Amino acid sequence: MSASRSASSPDFFASSPGRRRDQGLTVACFSIQAEAEPGVMPRVLELFAKRNLVPSRWVSDRIGPRGDELAIDLQVEGLTPELTAYIARCLGQIQAVNAVLTSQKALT
């Protein structure tokens, strides 16, 4: 049996990266526009995976008149504003990423 905690464990969210027990649960929203290249999506996901984070929502579409652009919208629960901003800066450094927008919302 694995020693990892499950999401049903009471201390899971409090001890996850970017979370503090005194915070309400928030959702960080990322909107990414990039060139439609095969390696973009795995590179984006890698930034979250190496922090042991799994997006709660991921939507991606090819856009543009020739389908040569990629729009990725994803959400991750429980990130602090500081970690959200840091990840956004890292996303912006990925080759082929043209723009990154972020917002944060509270879960009720």
Summary of the structure (lengths in Angstrom):
residues: 108
radius of gyration: 15.0
end to end distance: 33.6
largest distance: 50.4
contacts: 279
relative contact order: 0.28
helix: 24%
strand: 33%
